[in-house]
């Protein structure tokens, strides 16, 4: 998810849970250069709390969502090791056991394959 969508999702969640009002939502500015929120009107303590939540949101997301590139690289390496050649109608095919592949995906992502 790109940072703009992530920011909107976070602030939307705060708004939905009544942690901030619509006026506060409208006053909050995101500063990508420092990956933090700011406001010309809201108190520094209020914005510090918003930023603490943002940092926690980012940390939790990083721990719970595997990076697609890492998963892709891991799968590519796994397939290279666990695939084998099979011959059918005088042609060679690279084959991977579907059950082993499903187990590997489950281990990498936590999803039930």
C-alpha positions as CSV (number, residue, x, y, z in Angstrom):
1,X,0.0,0.0,0.0
2,X,1.4,3.4,-0.9
3,X,2.0,6.0,1.8
4,X,-1.0,8.2,0.8
5,X,-3.4,5.3,1.0
6,X,-1.8,4.1,4.3
7,X,-2.1,7.6,5.7
8,X,-5.8,7.9,4.6
9,X,-6.5,4.4,6.1
10,X,-4.9,5.4,9.4
11,X,-6.7,8.8,9.8
12,X,-9.9,7.2,8.5
13,X,-9.7,4.6,11.3
14,X,-9.2,7.3,13.9
15,X,-12.1,9.2,12.5
16,X,-14.4,6.1,12.4
17,X,-13.5,5.3,16.1
18,X,-14.2,8.9,17.2
19,X,-10.6,9.4,18.2
20,X,-10.6,12.6,16.1
21,X,-13.3,14.8,14.8
22,X,-13.9,15.8,11.2
23,X,-12.5,19.3,11.9
24,X,-9.3,17.7,13.4
25,X,-9.0,15.4,10.5
26,X,-9.2,18.3,8.1
27,X,-6.4,20.2,10.1
28,X,-3.9,17.3,10.1
29,X,-1.1,17.5,7.6
30,X,1.1,14.6,6.7
31,X,4.8,15.4,6.1
32,X,6.3,12.5,4.0
33,X,9.8,13.8,4.5
34,X,9.6,12.9,8.2
35,X,6.9,10.3,8.0
36,X,4.8,12.2,10.5
37,X,1.7,14.3,11.0
38,X,1.6,18.0,11.8
39,X,-0.9,20.8,12.3
40,X,-0.9,24.6,12.5
41,X,-3.9,24.6,14.7
42,X,-3.9,21.5,16.9
43,X,-1.8,21.1,20.1
44,X,1.6,19.6,19.9
45,X,0.6,17.0,22.5
46,X,-2.4,16.0,20.4
47,X,-0.2,15.6,17.3
48,X,2.4,13.7,19.3
49,X,-0.4,11.2,20.2
50,X,-1.4,10.9,16.5
51,X,2.2,10.3,15.5
52,X,2.7,7.7,18.3
53,X,-0.3,5.9,16.9
54,X,1.0,6.2,13.4
55,X,4.4,4.8,14.4
56,X,2.7,1.9,16.2
57,X,0.4,1.3,13.1
58,X,3.5,1.2,10.9
59,X,5.4,-1.2,13.2
60,X,2.5,-3.6,13.6
61,X,1.9,-3.6,9.8
62,X,5.6,-4.3,9.2
63,X,5.5,-7.3,11.5
64,X,2.2,-8.8,10.3
65,X,2.4,-8.3,6.5
66,X,5.3,-10.1,4.7
67,X,6.9,-8.0,2.0
68,X,5.9,-9.3,-1.4
69,X,9.4,-9.1,-2.8
70,X,10.8,-11.2,0.1
71,X,8.1,-13.8,-0.4
72,X,8.6,-13.8,-4.1
73,X,12.4,-14.3,-3.8
74,X,11.9,-17.0,-1.2
75,X,9.4,-18.9,-3.4
76,X,11.7,-18.6,-6.4
77,X,14.6,-20.0,-4.4
78,X,12.4,-22.8,-3.0
79,X,11.1,-23.8,-6.5
80,X,14.6,-23.9,-7.9
81,X,15.6,-26.4,-5.2
82,X,12.4,-28.5,-5.0
83,X,11.4,-28.7,-8.7
84,X,12.2,-31.6,-10.8
85,X,12.1,-32.5,-14.5
86,X,9.3,-34.7,-15.9
87,X,9.0,-36.0,-19.4
88,X,5.7,-36.2,-21.2
89,X,5.1,-36.8,-24.9
90,X,8.8,-36.4,-25.6
91,X,8.9,-32.9,-23.9
92,X,10.5,-32.0,-20.6
93,X,8.5,-30.1,-18.0
94,X,9.6,-28.5,-14.7
95,X,7.3,-29.9,-12.0
96,X,6.7,-28.9,-8.4
97,X,4.7,-30.9,-5.9
98,X,1.5,-28.8,-5.4
99,X,1.1,-29.9,-1.7
100,X,4.7,-28.9,-0.9
101,X,4.2,-25.6,-2.6
102,X,1.0,-24.9,-0.7
103,X,2.8,-25.7,2.5
104,X,5.6,-23.4,1.7
105,X,3.2,-20.5,0.8
106,X,1.4,-21.1,4.1
107,X,4.7,-21.0,6.0
108,X,5.8,-17.7,4.3
109,X,2.5,-15.8,4.5
110,X,0.6,-17.4,7.3
111,X,-2.3,-17.9,4.9
112,X,-4.1,-21.2,4.6
113,X,-3.3,-22.4,1.1
